[in-house]
């Protein structure tokens, strides 16, 4: 199971610390709209989302987050987009592990709060380099527990049968070819962040 520690937490942390003031709309919707005003790649800005250490693929409680590549030309919108992209890069790490094991993902389904953002859905499709599907049930964990309970009381013979019966896809987002190529290059840069940050922290400087 690939589980990053600082996924939606990254965006919540930014909102809580530097966030949205005096807006009538949902603050996360507002942040997503801000990020959408910038181009893919956040003008070279990278976010390492290790706010609480990391689990996958770096089992390291001492991993630290970082915003790398800041220049005077970067705006708040660039920072928010970099956070959205950085989280998706960290999720891609799990897909890369599966690929190395010879079991690449055949389909990707999104659920939960992060899946509500059209921008974040597109960012994930571009970074994974494959289409993502949005399921009808937004609450993934609780819905999964309900399905397991149904299997337990013999409403379905197996988990596979339960999923086939009730898990429905309501939308599909395909990657943008040019953005996917750019994100692939940025992912290689992202992969260099953890060892660089680790070398600083392990050297007793942090």
C-alpha positions in Angstrom: 0.0 0.0 0.0 1.4 3.4 -1.0 0.6 6.0 1.5 2.2 9.5 1.5 2.0 11.3 4.8 1.5 14.8 3.5 -1.0 14.6 0.6 -4.1 16.8 1.2 -2.4 17.9 4.5 0.0 19.9 2.3 -2.8 22.1 0.9 -4.5 22.3 4.3 -1.2 23.4 5.9 -0.8 26.2 3.3 -4.4 27.3 3.8 -4.1 27.4 7.6 -0.8 29.2 7.6 -0.9 31.6 4.6 -4.4 31.1 3.5 -7.6 32.5 2.2 -9.1 35.6 3.9 -12.5 37.2 3.4 -13.7 35.1 0.5 -17.3 33.8 0.1 -16.4 30.6 -1.7 -14.8 27.4 -0.3 -11.2 28.2 0.5 -9.9 25.1 -1.2 -11.9 26.0 -4.3 -10.4 29.4 -4.2 -6.8 28.0 -3.9 -7.5 25.7 -6.8 -8.6 28.6 -8.9 -5.5 30.5 -8.0 -3.3 27.6 -9.0 -5.2 27.2 -12.3 -4.1 30.7 -13.3 -0.6 29.5 -13.7 1.0 27.0 -16.2 1.9 23.4 -15.6 5.2 23.1 -13.9 4.7 26.1 -11.6 7.5 28.0 -13.4 10.1 25.5 -12.1 8.9 25.5 -8.5 9.0 22.1 -6.7 7.3 21.0 -3.5 8.6 18.1 -1.4 5.5 17.2 0.7 7.2 15.7 3.7 5.6 17.7 6.4 5.3 14.8 8.8 8.1 12.6 7.6 7.2 10.1 4.9 6.0 6.5 4.5 6.1 5.7 0.8 8.6 5.2 -0.7 10.8 6.7 2.0 10.1 5.1 5.4 11.6 8.1 7.2 10.0 10.0 10.1 12.8 12.6 9.8 12.1 13.5 6.2 11.4 17.2 5.8 9.3 19.3 3.4 10.8 22.0 1.2 9.8 24.5 -1.5 12.6 24.5 -4.0 13.5 26.9 -6.8 11.8 30.1 -5.6 12.6 33.2 -7.5 11.2 36.8 -7.4 8.9 36.0 -10.3 7.0 33.3 -8.4 3.6 34.2 -7.0 1.2 32.7 -4.5 -0.5 30.9 -7.3 2.7 29.2 -8.3 3.3 28.0 -4.8 -0.2 26.5 -4.6 0.3 24.7 -8.0 3.7 23.5 -6.9 2.0 22.0 -3.8 -0.6 20.2 -5.9 2.0 18.9 -8.3 4.4 17.9 -5.5 1.7 15.7 -3.9 0.9 14.1 -7.2 4.7 13.4 -7.7 4.8 11.7 -4.3 1.8 9.6 -5.3 3.5 8.7 -8.5 6.3 7.2 -6.5 4.0 4.3 -5.5 3.1 3.7 -9.2 6.8 3.6 -10.0 7.3 0.9 -7.3 4.5 -1.2 -8.9 6.1 -0.7 -12.3 9.4 -1.9 -11.0 7.7 -5.0 -9.6 6.2 -5.8 -13.0 2.6 -5.0 -12.0 1.9 -1.6 -13.5 -1.4 0.0 -12.7 -4.1 -0.7 -15.3 -6.4 2.0 -14.1 -6.4 4.9 -11.6 -9.5 5.9 -9.7 -9.7 9.1 -7.6 -12.0 9.6 -4.6 -12.2 11.8 -1.5 -11.7 15.6 -1.1 -8.8 16.0 -3.4 -10.8 14.5 -6.3 -13.2 17.4 -6.2 -10.7 19.7 -7.7 -10.8 19.7 -11.5 -7.2 21.1 -11.6 -5.9 18.5 -9.2 -7.5 15.7 -11.3 -5.8 17.0 -14.4 -2.5 17.4 -12.7 -2.6 13.8 -11.5 -3.5 12.5 -15.0 -0.6 14.5 -16.5 1.9 13.3 -13.8 0.8 9.7 -13.9 0.8 9.8 -17.7 -2.5 8.0 -17.9 -6.2 8.7 -17.5 -7.8 8.9 -14.1 -11.3 8.0 -13.3 -13.5 9.7 -10.7 -15.9 7.4 -8.8 -19.4 8.4 -7.8 -18.9 7.7 -4.1 -16.7 10.5 -2.7 -16.0 8.9 0.7 -13.6 6.1 -0.2 -12.6 4.7 3.2 -16.1 4.5 4.7 -17.6 3.2 1.4 -15.0 0.5 1.4 -15.8 -0.5 4.9 -19.5 -0.8 4.0 -18.6 -3.0 1.1 -16.5 -5.3 3.3 -19.4 -5.4 5.8 -21.7 -6.4 2.9 -19.4 -9.2 2.0 -19.2 -10.3 5.6 -23.0 -10.7 5.8 -23.1 -12.5 2.5 -24.8 -9.7 0.5 -22.0 -10.4 -2.1 -19.9 -13.5 -2.4 -16.6 -11.6 -2.6 -15.0 -8.2 -2.6 -14.6 -8.3 -6.3 -18.3 -9.0 -6.8 -19.2 -6.2 -4.5 -17.0 -3.7 -6.3 -18.3 -4.8 -9.7 -21.8 -4.3 -8.5 -21.6 -0.9 -6.8 -18.4 1.0 -7.6 -19.3 3.3 -10.5 -17.2 5.8 -12.5 -18.8 9.2 -13.2 -16.0 10.9 -15.2 -12.7 10.2 -16.8 -9.8 12.7 -17.3 -7.2 12.0 -19.9 -3.6 13.4 -19.7 -2.6 16.4 -21.8 0.3 15.1 -24.0 2.5 18.3 -23.7 1.8 18.7 -20.0 2.5 15.0 -19.4 5.9 15.3 -21.1 6.8 18.4 -19.0 5.6 16.7 -15.8 7.8 13.6 -16.6 10.8 15.9 -16.7 9.8 17.6 -13.5 9.3 14.3 -11.8 12.9 13.4 -12.4 13.9 16.6 -10.6 11.4 15.8 -7.8 13.1 12.4 -7.3 16.3 14.2 -6.5 14.8 16.3 -3.7 14.5 13.6 -1.0 18.2 12.5 -1.1 19.3 16.1 -1.2 17.2 17.1 1.8 18.2 13.9 3.6 21.8 14.7 3.2 21.3 18.1 4.8 19.2 16.8 7.7 21.4 13.7 8.4 24.5 15.9 8.4 23.3 17.5 11.6 22.5 20.8 10.0 18.8 20.6 10.7 
